[in-house]
Amino acid sequence: MNRKVKLTFGFILLTLIILVFTNPGFDDVRFAKWLEREHGIYCTYDGSLRACKQIIDSKEKIITKNSGHTRNTGFYTEFTRRITFEDGESIEIRALGIVTSFFNI
């Protein structure tokens, strides 16, 4: 193998190792903190997200249903949550967890 191929292979391998070790995985606590910061949704946590409410402009909306799923690929984690409020309104929040951070998608 020539030098360029070895360097490219080493860079790709190093990048994949970094992604694996910095993947947030199924960490619902960190995801709940991200929901608070980004969407104003506050949840209690007892193994999974429970008893959530959203506060926007000092108005509190009670969340009656919180469902979703988490997909962990090893390199990144995708979180999807469908949240239904007591007035019947619902929203879907999708987030990508990569390099110990979460991003809206």
Residue pairs with C-beta under 8 A, 6 or more apart in sequence:
1 9
16 75
18 99
19 74
19 75
19 76
19 98
19 99
20 74
20 75
22 98
22 99
22 100
23 72
23 74
23 75
23 76
23 77
23 97
23 98
24 30
24 31
24 77
24 97
24 98
24 100
24 101
24 102
25 72
25 77
25 97
26 70
26 72
26 77
27 97
28 45
28 48
28 49
28 70
29 45
30 97
30 102
31 49
31 79
31 95
31 97
31 102
32 43
32 45
32 49
34 95
34 102
35 41
35 42
35 43
35 81
35 93
36 42
36 43
38 102
38 104
39 54
39 93
40 54
40 55
40 56
41 52
41 53
41 54
41 63
41 83
41 93
42 52
42 53
42 54
42 55
43 49
43 50
43 51
43 52
43 66
44 50
44 51
44 52
49 66
49 81
50 66
52 63
52 66
52 83
53 60
53 61
53 62
53 63
54 60
54 61
54 63
54 83
54 85
55 61
61 85
61 86
61 87
62 85
62 86
63 83
63 84
63 85
63 86
64 84
64 85
64 86
65 82
65 83
65 84
65 90
66 81
66 82
66 83
66 84
67 81
67 82
68 79
68 80
68 81
68 82
68 93
69 80
70 77
70 78
70 79
70 80
71 77
71 78
71 80
75 98
76 96
76 97
76 98
77 96
77 97
77 98
78 94
78 95
78 96
78 97
78 105
79 93
79 94
79 95
79 96
79 97
79 102
80 92
80 93
80 94
81 92
81 93
81 94
82 90
82 91
82 92
83 90
83 91
83 92
83 93
84 90
93 104
94 104
94 105
95 102
95 103
95 104
95 105
96 102
96 103
96 105
97 103
